[in-house]
Amino acid sequence: MSRPKGFITGIFLFCLAWQGSAQPSGGAFSDEVEGRLVEFYAWPPRPDAMNRRPAKFLPDGDQPAQPNSWLRLPGAEPADPLLRSAQAKATRAFQRERCRFLSRRFPRLRCPGVPTNETVQPNDRIEDLIPTWMEPSDIVASLDGIPTQGKVTAAHWSADYWPTRFGLTSYRYAEGIDYKNYREAAAAYEQPKAWTELSTMTDPARLLQTLQRWSPAEKLDLTAGDFTFAMTNQQKREGESFIGSDGNVPLWMGICHGWAAAAIMVPAPVVPVLAATSFGAPITWFPDDIRAMVTLAWANGSYDTNFIGGRCYSKNPRRHENGRLVNRDCFDTNPATFHLVLGNLIGRAGLSFIMDSAYDHEVWNQPVIEYSLQYFNPLDTEQRSGKWDDVAVAYDETFKRQDRFQKPLTRGDPQGNGSYDDRAIRKVVGVIANVVYLYEIAPQPGPMPARNYRARVTYTYDLELKEKNGKLIASGGEWHENAHPDFLWVPQRHTFPQHDVDRGRVPVRLELPATAELTEVARSGARAAYPYCGLVSALASASNGAKYSCAAD
């Protein structure tokens, strides 16, 4: 397993300037989508058709996005096609840690969660994802008002997820070493021993060059004047509680959730920053060093979030003969909700959100930045249009005879006893949704940050339309694949990560060596794996020229 420069890294517990288009481009990309549609609508229904994992492509053309083999289960792959798609996410260890994270970040969520249905439920409303970003009165529910394409207006960014196995931000990424296991990574160097040996160096140029290649955590400690290296050693030790029966820490563990939030909320650090020290040689903070600290702050700080969805805690989800899941705990964002989120947040407001795809091992906690929609006739998939009413069909006996979700019936309103009432459905329309999102990428040593990496995936689903105030409104629907977006969330606008150590409001001036007061507050934050906000603010603002909101400001 190698981790060369630019390799697309793994994903945590769930692990950009605009370019190109989310529209299908023909060739392998279109062939993949067409193949899924043909297989899904084959009659009689093919049960495994819903277990196909949508392929990932680069945003332009037919080049596949690099698959992430790090999340694969050890040993032989399971026979079940859905579990093969899930890979490591199907393991109890992954779900346990995911639950731990979600319960801390989103207290209202429960493990194992609540049953979900195909009609939009109280925990699955777009209104719960928009507070502070949009007014409820601004939401458009009619498909007539949903743009068929959209992109975010801000320039979000890619960064690493900082694997726990490698010591999180204590990993000296400039050395590019792929450690065989957590113990090997933790033993790669020892602090403060390494500093004691280095500080005797008499060649200033060599000292400066060596420090440039140290880890972000080491640079934080030195900038804070902490020669006990509290943050570095905390990051090294964090994997101790996650060592599995194989004596190793799963490679999917890291701080992807911190990166996803930071990528949306913080302007990208783009230029190096120098920080003065008490020993004379300045610390050179490369852009990806600063991104690491911003990511760590958003991973472990406290801030307000919006979310929709429930919980997934099902290792072996049962499926009906038609391929549809019996227990929808793991796939509970309704297609109608996802459709309205795309159209309102990105299409109408130019705002991003974070997508959690529960059983897709290549997507987990990713900022969505672009989309395009195409509607199709579910009785004749070759009939397509940018206007939904051109291809929507009546929900009548003709449709029902070719609908895989009739036996058993899973359309309409749940009745609480496992049955559904579909009498309010008037029409059904198919949707091809092309979604572009940001991927993690390994950090780049040097004055230039790692490039942004984007991937494109296509989801297909249908929308159930009910009449409301004289208009047809998307009120539910069915996904055409079991690997689809599950949990959606976003930090609230103007929020920022905080910790108790920020209350001290210790000033930070990067052109001057750290004060004793700054050293102490940074050391206190390190105990909670939290970089003092004053330091993060100073570094980020110096690197991107924008104000970084902070309790210490």
Secondary structure by P-SEA (a helix, b strand, c coil): cccccccccccccccccccccccccccaaaaaaaaaaaaaaccccccccccccbbbbcccccccccccccccccccccccaaaaaacccccaaaaaaaaaaaaaacccccccbbbbccccccccccccccccccccccccccccccccccccccccbbbbcccccccccccccccccccccaaaaaacccaaaaaaaaaacccaaaaaaaaaaccaaaaaaaaaccccaaaaaaaaaccccccccccccccccccaaaaaaaaaccccccbbbbbbccccbbbbbcaaaaaaaaaaaaacbbbbbbbbbbbbcccbbbbcccccccccccccccaaaaaaaaacccccccbbbbbbbcccccccccccccbbbbbbccccccccccccccccccccaaaaaaccccccccccccccccccccccccbbbbbbbbbbbbbbbccccccccccbbbbbbbbbbbbbbbbcccccccccccccccccccbbbbccccbbbbccccccbbbbbccccccaaaaaaaaaaaaaccccaaaaaaaaaaaccbbbbcccc
